[in-house]
Amino acid sequence: MVHDTVTININKITADEGMVLTNGEAFSKEVFLGKNDKPENWVEITEAEYEEILKEREAGL
């Protein structure tokens, strides 16, 4: 019997207080990065900016 050990690294980024992370499409307070994702793909915006984006999207529906 062969027993292999595999290490999996999970990278999580968390927005600062009063901020929301976005990659331009998705929004979240914390993000678990996928295999090909990197922190540089995400930026912080204020919760007020996030609320404004939501209002604009709702108005566009």
N, C-alpha and C positions, 0 to 999 in steps of 0.2 A: 504494500500500500504506500502511495506517495502522498505526503501531506505538505501542501504549499501554504505559505502565509503571504497574504496580499495586504498591503497598506493602502488605504484610501484616504486622501486628504480632502476635507470639505472646507471650502473657503466661503465665509459669510461676511458680508459687509452690512453695517447698520447705520442708518441715518442719525445725525445728531438731533438733539431735542428741538422740536419745532420745525423739523425738516422732513422731506420725503425724497427718496431715491427715484430716479427715472433714467431710462435709456432712450427716451423719446417715444416709446410705445407703452411700456409697462410702468407702474408706479407701486412703490412698497416702502415700508419702514425698514425692512431687512430683506436681503437677497442672498440666496445660496447660489454661488456662481457655478455654472455648468462647465463642462470640460473645455470648451473653446471660448468661454467668456472671461473677462478680466475686469478688475475694478475701474479701469480707465473708461470703460464703456458706460459707466453710471455716473450721474452728477446729482448733487443735492439741490433741491428747490425748496422754497418756503412752503409751509402748509397753505398760506394764502394764495400763492401762485398755483398750487395744486388745485385748490377749490375753484379758482378762476378757469383753469383748463377744463375742469369737469363741467362748469356752467357753459363754456363755449361748445363743448362736445354735445351736451344736451340740447342746446339751441340749434345745433346743426342737424339734429335728427328729424 
